[in-house]
Amino acid sequence: MPAQSDPREKIGGGEYFYRRSLSARELLPAIGIGVAAALFAFYVARIVIQRTPLAPELTASRRKRRNSIKQGG
């Protein structure tokens, strides 16, 4: 099996792209999306932490039962 040439020559072609530094005005949309995503994640986490039980009276009766068992009857 013959040795293959450099695969970068086949894929990349002759074009060359360079990264330029972005101004603050060009970064604002990306910064805004990042801030919005962070606020959304914070909101969802807060809702999950503060949510109430699905059956509050059921959990209250379980607590009463546990306390009566611990106290002996």
Residue frames as a rotation matrix with the C-alpha (Angstrom) as fourth column:
MET 1
0.585 0.811 0.000 0.00
0.811 -0.585 0.000 0.00
0.000 0.000 -1.000 0.00
PRO 2
-0.237 -0.735 0.635 1.63
0.676 -0.594 -0.436 3.29
0.698 0.326 0.638 -1.05
ALA 3
-0.575 -0.039 -0.818 2.02
0.713 -0.514 -0.476 6.16
-0.402 -0.857 0.324 1.40
GLN 4
0.406 0.805 0.432 -0.66
0.902 -0.428 -0.051 8.81
0.144 0.410 -0.901 1.11
SER 5
-0.481 -0.521 0.705 0.04
0.431 -0.841 -0.327 12.48
0.763 0.146 0.629 0.68
ASP 6
-0.975 0.076 -0.209 -0.90
0.147 -0.486 -0.862 15.07
-0.166 -0.871 0.463 3.27
PRO 7
-0.308 0.936 0.172 -4.74
0.951 0.300 0.074 14.97
0.018 0.187 -0.982 3.66
ARG 8
-0.010 0.295 -0.955 -4.86
0.407 -0.872 -0.274 18.71
-0.914 -0.391 -0.111 4.32
GLU 9
-0.853 -0.362 -0.375 -4.02
-0.181 -0.469 0.864 19.38
-0.489 0.806 0.335 0.70
LYS 10
-0.794 0.588 0.153 -7.14
0.493 0.476 0.729 17.57
0.356 0.654 -0.667 -0.51
ILE 11
0.005 0.879 -0.477 -9.61
1.000 -0.019 -0.024 19.07
-0.030 -0.476 -0.879 1.97
GLY 12
-0.013 -0.049 -0.999 -8.46
0.551 -0.834 0.034 22.63
-0.835 -0.550 0.038 2.50
GLY 13
0.690 0.213 0.692 -7.88
0.719 -0.317 -0.618 23.77
0.088 0.924 -0.372 -1.02
GLY 14
-0.288 -0.865 0.410 -5.92
0.807 -0.450 -0.383 26.89
0.516 0.220 0.828 -1.73
GLU 15
0.379 0.505 0.775 -8.04
0.035 -0.845 0.534 29.28
0.925 -0.176 -0.338 0.33
TYR 16
-0.569 -0.561 -0.601 -6.73
0.682 0.087 -0.726 30.71
0.460 -0.823 0.333 3.56
PHE 17
0.495 0.761 0.418 -8.90
0.234 -0.581 0.780 32.33
0.837 -0.288 -0.466 6.22
TYR 18
-0.696 -0.691 -0.193 -7.61
0.409 -0.161 -0.898 34.31
0.590 -0.704 0.395 9.15
ARG 19
0.273 0.766 -0.582 -9.32
0.942 -0.091 0.322 35.48
0.194 -0.637 -0.746 12.31
ARG 20
-0.401 -0.334 0.853 -9.58
0.205 -0.940 -0.272 39.16
0.893 0.066 0.445 12.84
SER 21
-0.866 0.121 -0.486 -10.25
0.474 -0.114 -0.873 40.85
-0.161 -0.986 0.042 16.14
LEU 22
-0.087 0.940 0.329 -13.86
0.808 -0.126 0.575 41.90
0.583 0.316 -0.749 16.61
SER 23
-0.731 -0.067 0.679 -15.01
-0.197 -0.932 -0.303 45.26
0.654 -0.355 0.668 17.82
ALA 24
-0.906 0.419 0.067 -17.34
-0.013 0.131 -0.991 45.67
-0.424 -0.898 -0.113 20.78
ARG 25
-0.211 0.868 -0.450 -20.20
-0.873 -0.374 -0.313 46.48
-0.440 0.327 0.836 18.41
GLU 26
-0.125 0.103 -0.987 -19.73
-0.731 0.662 0.162 43.18
0.670 0.742 -0.008 16.59
LEU 27
-0.866 -0.265 -0.424 -19.58
0.070 0.776 -0.627 41.25
0.495 -0.572 -0.654 19.88
LEU 28
-0.697 0.604 0.387 -22.80
-0.704 -0.470 -0.533 42.68
-0.140 -0.644 0.752 21.32
PRO 29
0.246 0.851 -0.464 -25.18
-0.843 0.424 0.331 40.10
0.479 0.309 0.822 19.74
ALA 30
-0.041 -0.332 -0.943 -23.10
0.116 0.935 -0.334 37.19
0.992 -0.123 0.000 21.08
ILE 31
-0.953 -0.298 0.056 -22.85
0.003 -0.193 -0.981 38.79
0.303 -0.935 0.185 24.51
GLY 32
-0.400 0.887 0.232 -26.61
-0.916 -0.398 -0.055 39.42
0.044 -0.234 0.971 24.53
ILE 33
0.345 0.499 -0.795 -27.37
-0.491 0.818 0.300 35.80
0.800 0.287 0.527 23.65
GLY 34
-0.451 -0.602 -0.659 -25.03
0.288 0.600 -0.746 34.62
0.845 -0.527 -0.097 26.41
VAL 35
-0.936 0.152 0.316 -26.67
-0.349 -0.505 -0.789 36.86
0.039 -0.849 0.526 29.00
ALA 36
-0.022 0.993 -0.116 -30.16
-0.968 0.008 0.251 35.78
0.250 0.118 0.961 27.89
ALA 37
0.179 0.031 -0.983 -29.19
-0.125 0.992 0.008 32.10
0.976 0.122 0.181 28.13
ALA 38
-0.801 -0.525 -0.287 -27.75
0.237 0.163 -0.958 32.63
0.549 -0.836 -0.006 31.61
LEU 39
-0.706 0.608 0.363 -30.89
-0.706 -0.560 -0.435 34.43
-0.061 -0.563 0.824 32.80
PHE 40
0.238 0.809 -0.538 -33.09
-0.786 0.486 0.382 31.69
0.570 0.332 0.751 31.38
ALA 41
-0.146 -0.370 -0.917 -31.02
0.201 0.897 -0.394 28.98
0.969 -0.242 -0.057 33.11
PHE 42
-0.973 -0.203 0.114 -31.19
-0.047 -0.306 -0.951 30.91
0.228 -0.930 0.288 36.40
TYR 43
-0.338 0.928 0.155 -34.96
-0.937 -0.347 0.037 31.29
0.089 -0.133 0.987 36.05
VAL 44
0.319 0.450 -0.834 -35.51
-0.438 0.851 0.291 27.60
0.841 0.273 0.468 35.35
ALA 45
-0.508 -0.573 -0.643 -33.26
0.336 0.556 -0.760 26.58
0.793 -0.602 -0.090 38.25
ARG 46
-0.915 0.203 0.349 -35.12
-0.400 -0.575 -0.714 28.95
0.056 -0.792 0.607 40.56
ILE 47
0.041 0.986 -0.162 -38.50
-0.940 0.092 0.327 27.53
0.338 0.139 0.931 39.51
VAL 48
0.166 -0.031 -0.986 -37.31
-0.041 0.998 -0.038 23.96
0.985 0.047 0.164 40.03
ILE 49
-0.795 -0.533 -0.290 -35.95
0.271 0.115 -0.956 24.78
0.543 -0.838 0.053 43.48
GLN 50
-0.865 0.454 0.211 -39.06
-0.474 -0.608 -0.637 26.68
-0.161 -0.651 0.742 44.59
ARG 51
-0.390 0.786 -0.479 -41.67
-0.448 0.293 0.845 24.33
0.805 0.544 0.238 43.17
THR 52
-0.149 0.458 0.876 -44.27
-0.965 0.126 -0.230 22.95
-0.216 -0.880 0.423 45.53
PRO 53
-0.853 -0.124 0.507 -44.96
-0.106 0.992 0.065 19.24
-0.511 0.001 -0.860 45.93
LEU 54
-0.798 0.566 -0.207 -47.57
-0.189 0.091 0.978 17.77
0.573 0.819 0.035 43.60
ALA 55
0.259 0.872 -0.415 -49.66
0.317 0.329 0.889 16.50
0.912 -0.362 -0.191 46.53
PRO 56
-0.422 -0.539 0.729 -48.99
-0.437 -0.584 -0.684 18.80
0.794 -0.607 0.011 49.51
GLU 57
0.348 0.608 0.714 -51.55
-0.924 0.091 0.372 17.16
0.161 -0.789 0.593 51.78
LEU 58
0.874 -0.100 -0.475 -49.99
0.055 0.993 -0.107 13.78
0.483 0.067 0.873 51.13
THR 59
-0.122 -0.991 -0.061 -46.53
0.304 0.021 -0.953 14.94
0.945 -0.134 0.298 52.19
ALA 60
-0.298 0.070 0.952 -47.96
-0.771 -0.605 -0.197 16.66
0.562 -0.793 0.234 55.27
SER 61
0.753 0.618 0.224 -49.71
-0.637 0.601 0.484 13.47
0.165 -0.507 0.846 56.37
ARG 62
0.578 -0.629 -0.519 -46.47
0.360 0.768 -0.530 11.52
0.732 0.120 0.670 55.88
ARG 63
-0.420 -0.745 0.519 -44.63
-0.170 -0.497 -0.851 13.99
0.892 -0.445 0.082 58.11
LYS 64
0.121 0.549 0.827 -47.29
-0.953 -0.168 0.251 13.61
0.277 -0.819 0.503 60.81
ARG 65
0.926 0.236 -0.294 -47.06
-0.195 0.967 0.164 9.84
0.323 -0.094 0.942 60.54
ARG 66
0.149 -0.955 -0.255 -43.24
0.348 0.292 -0.891 9.91
0.926 0.044 0.376 60.82
ASN 67
-0.454 -0.303 0.838 -43.39
-0.570 -0.624 -0.534 12.18
0.685 -0.720 0.111 63.87
SER 68
0.480 0.687 0.545 -45.95
-0.867 0.279 0.412 9.94
0.131 -0.671 0.730 65.59
ILE 69
0.815 -0.263 -0.517 -43.82
0.164 0.960 -0.229 6.85
0.556 0.101 0.825 64.87
LYS 70
-0.220 -0.964 0.149 -40.72
0.140 -0.183 -0.973 8.56
0.965 -0.193 0.175 66.27
GLN 71
-0.388 0.119 0.914 -42.62
-0.803 -0.531 -0.271 9.61
0.453 -0.839 0.302 69.42
GLY 72
-0.988 -0.082 0.131 -43.91
-0.135 0.866 -0.481 6.10
-0.074 -0.493 -0.867 69.97
GLY 73
-0.622 0.767 0.157 -47.42
0.751 0.641 -0.159 6.10
-0.223 0.019 -0.975 68.76
